[in-house]
Amino acid sequence: MKNKDDIFKKVISHAKEYGFIFQSSEIYDGLSAVYDYAQYGAELKNNIRSYWWKAMVQMNENIVGIDAAIFMHPTTWKASGHVDAFNDPLIDNKDSKKRYRADVLIEDYAEKLNQKAEKEIAKAAKRFGDSFDREQFVSTHPRVIKYLAEKEDVLKRMALALDNENLADVKALIEELGIACPVSGSKNWTDVKQFNLMFGTKLGASADSAMDLYLRPETAQGIFVNFSNVQKTGRMKIPFGIAQTGKAFRNEIVARQFIFRMREFEQMEMQFFVRPGEEIKWYDHWKEKRLNWHLSLGLGKEKYRFHDHEKLAHYANAAADIEFDFPFGFKELEGIHSRTDFDLKAHEEHSGKKLQYFDHEVNKSYVPYVVETSIGLDRMFLAVFSTALQDEKLEDGSERVVLKLPSVLAPVKASVLPLVKKDGLPEIAREILDSLKYDFNVNYDEKDAIGRRYRRQDAIGTPFCITVDHETKEDGTVTIRHRDSMEQKRVKISDLRSIIHEEVSVGNWLKNV
Ligand code: ATP
């Protein structure tokens, strides 16, 4: 069994080697924390986006999708609170000169305590077998109680210090806990400072008339400022949602972990507008719905957990993350936030325009409350890709690398392979390719022995390999090999479309949401 670091390295190198993700501007030695999606990566990313869009927009009568611009009027960010409060607390280590997010250093410390408790629990579970009662053990075992209580204390103290903007106390906590720089082991820290994460730019050609703008740090505000436009033109009735996907930009202090934390990334967000007082009901609803969406992809229930926020953002009255078990541990994949009427009210104040809804059922106007679901497309890519990448030992002792992507998301759905490059087999293979390409992304490969071609498709996650051989010429049948079972069946060419469709159609997968 490889350790987590090795697995993560393998994920990164596989993504590059097989044409999923490249470092941006690699020929100039790359740009830190910026990545390009390559030929298969772009397909996989499109498929994830589309799976989300269909689940949110197409499957819900009361949700519509928009595509707002990245540039927005600068007052937007004043109203949203980003100009004043979109900061991260940063701290430098004086010896290693490395920069960290102070809150992340403390959270990592808390997570270590959690892991110590989990280790004890796992040991006991093994010892007691079926009779193990986790809840009882956690509430009575002195060491576990101590670890978990200490973890809670640390997180509470940090939340309090950050809430009160008491950065000196954040530093004091780091020192008290004896947190050392992960690179140098040094505990020689600077003071904690706030750092605004928005990228500034200018609109307009001449220096005097240019207007200071920001690249949007989240897609949500494009939805809020369009609330009335969409509600009126779409004759939307509360509760209803507006969804969108698109780029967001954050000048992250520490951008690491491949595409997990980037400076340019993509979000898929949905803002759901509800009657004030009903937000918690909808918050619970969307927590469940979103988890079901994840589970429908079959990566495994144990890969997800909820994390309810201790420290709420300035706009929220409830918030939770769906965390995913990435190669470097459980981390946030998606946020579900009950944002109250904070955003719409703030835009009303700053724009002087009413952003209200007349509710015929209760016969009054109000500013709706908002429950949002917000997921990073790149993080979802990493979740899917890292889980799917597997080393498999086969019965004959050989090994294969296989990307067991949910087939609905696979970049290529089927590869058509003539057994040999002669006897008219390539021509038949191309005919099959031409007949399938209107419905699916399919490819053709005639180079190398058939076994090697299978492995190439396994490595990019293609669910089906269709092999054309001499029998095909006689009876119009081909073999179809499934990526996961490697089982091969003989089927009629005319049945291929429905076999592939049955396995990859979005509709079939969405039925599980
Ligand atoms: P984190 O605490 O990890 O910085 P966040 O709480 O600031 O994330 P949100 O503002 O809630 O994140 O953004 C919603 C989603 O956008 C996140 O759940 C994540 O999937 C994605 N996301 C946020 N920042 C980044 C980033 N720098 N790179 C990639 N994805 C990101």
Residues whose N, C-alpha, C, O or C-beta is under 5 A from the ligand:
A	BS01	ATP	E252 I259 F260 R261 M262 R263 F265 Q267 E332 L333 E334 G335 S374 I375 G376 D378 R379
